[in-house]
Amino acid sequence: MTDWHASDTLVTHYANGSLPDPDAWSLEKHLESCGHCAARVSRAVRETSAGVVLAEVRESVLGAVLRASERGAVEGTSAARGARAARGTTAAHSTQPAPTTRTSQESRASAARSPRARLLPQVRPRADRHLPTPPTGSRTSRVLWAAGPAVRGAWSAAVLGVALAAVLLARFADFAGARPLLLAVAPVVPVAGVALSYGAHADPLHEIAASTPSAGLRLVLTRTTAVLAVSLPLLTLAGLLLPSSGAPGAAAWLLPGLALTLIALALAGYVGFRAATALTGGGWLCAVLAPVLTADGRLTARLAEQTSAYLDGAPTQGGWAAAAVLCAALLAARHSAYDHLDRR
C-alpha cells in the first residue's frame, strides 16, 4: 500500500479507455501494490459496456479450465495403464528423437494474435535520442542519478568552474571585484540548475519520470533540492576565499538565491520551466549588472554598490524571506498545476 491513491476521474478515464498511455501504465503499476485502488478500478470496469464482455470471457475461461481438468483426470488413468508398456520399449526406440511438436510455436503465435497483444504499445528505441543507462555502482551514484539530469550532467562541473574562476581571478589576476561579481552571478546559478533538471528538453527519461505517481510538484522539489545542495556550499565556500572589497558577506546571496529559485518554480506553473527560469534569471542579471556596465572607470566600486543594494541589510534580507514564503505558499496552493507540466 502507498499513501497515494487514484482519483475518481483517473479511475473513470481508465475504465472507459480514454486515459493516455503513460498515465494508464502508471496506474497499472500502482494497482500491483494497492488493493484498494484495484478494487475501485475493477468495479468501474464492470460498470462499463466492456464489463459484460469481460464477464463472459471470464466464464468461458473458467469453463475451459474446468473441462480440461476433468479430461486430464480421465487421461491420467489411461496413462498409468500404459506406463508399464512404455517401460518395456527397446533402447533403440528410446534413442529416437521425440516428434517435433508445434505446441510452443502455436502458443506464441496465438499470444501474438490475442487482443491484449495487439493493444500493447510497440516500444521502439528513438533513433534521435540516446537513453542513458542507470548506474549500478555505489548508493551515492544511484542517488545522484535519481536526483536529476542537472546534478549528474555538466551543470555540476559548471558550478565548480564558476567557483574556481572567481578564486583564480582574485588570487592570481588580482581582481578586486571577484566577490561582488560572484555574488551577482550566484543567485541565478540554482535557477539555471532548475531549468536543466525538469522537462523533455533536459531529461531523456522525462516522459517515464513524469508519468509516475511521485511526479508533479514532488519530483520538481526533489530535483530542486538536489540543485541547491550542490550549488549553495560550493559558491558560499568560494565567496569565503575571496577578499570582501566592500561587498556583502559570502553567505548574503543564500536567501536571495533561494527566493529566486522559488519565484522561478512558482512562475513555471503558468509559463513552463524554460520561460520561467529565463525570465527570473534574466531579470536578476539585468537589474544587478546593467547599471554596472554604464559605470566608467569604477567597475569594481559600482559592482559592490549594486550587490550591497540587492543583498545586504536586514530589510533587504527580510524582503527576500517574505518573497520566498509567498512563493512557497503559491506552490502549495497550485500543486496540481505541476502534474502535467512540461510533459510535451
C-alpha positions, 0 to 999 in steps of 0.5 A: 500500500502507498499513501497515494491513491487514484482519483475518481476521474483517473479511475473513470478515464481508465475504465472507459479507455480514454486515459493516455498511455503513460498515465494508464501504465502508471496506474497499472503499476500502482494497482500491483501494490494497492488493493484498494485502488484495484478494487475501485478500478475493477468495479468501474470496469464492470460498470462499463459496456466492456464489463459484460464482455469481460464477464463472459470471457471470464466464464468461458475461461473458467469453463475451459479450465474446468473441462480440461481438468476433468479430461486430464483426470480421465487421461491420467488413468489411461496413462498409468495403464500404459506406463508399464508398456512404455517401460518395456520399449527397446533402447533403440526406440528410446534413442529416437528423437521425440516428434517435433511438436508445434505446441510452443510455436502455436502458443506464441503465435496465438499470444501474438494474435490475442487482443491484449497483444495487439493493444500493447504499445510497440516500444521502439528505441528513438533513433534521435535520442540516446537513453542513458543507462542507470548506474549500478555502482555505489548508493551515492551514484544511484542517488545522484542519478535519481536526483536529476539530469542537472546534478549528474550532467555538466551543470555540476562541473559548471558550478565548480568552474564558476567557483574556481574562476572567481578564486583564480581571478582574485588570487592570481589576476588580482581582481578586486571585484571577484566577490561582488561579481560572484555574488551577482552571478550566484543567485541565478546559478540554482535557477539555471540548475532548475531549468536543466533538471525538469522537462523533455528538453533536459531529461531523456527519461522525462516522459517515464519520470513524469508519468509516475505517481511521485511526479508533479510538484514532488519530483520538481522539489526533489530535483530542486533540492538536489540543485541547491545542495550542490550549488549553495556550499560550493559558491558560499565556500568560494565567496569565503576565499575571496577578499570582501572589497566592500561587498556583502558577506559570502553567505548574503546571496543564500536567501536571495538565491533561494527566493529566486529559485522559488519565484522561478518554480512558482512562475513555471506553473503558468509559463513552463520551466524554460520561460520561467527560469529565463525570465527570473534569471534574466531579470536578476542579471539585468537589474544587478549588472546593467547599471554596472556596465554604464559605470566608467572607470569604477567597475569594481566600486559600482559592482559592490554598490549594486550587490550591497543594494540587492543583498545586504541589510536586514530589510533587504534580507527580510524582503527576500524571506517574505518573497520566498514564503509567498512563493512557497505558499503559491506552490502549495496552493497550485500543486496540481498545476505541476502534474502535467507540466512540461510533459510535451 
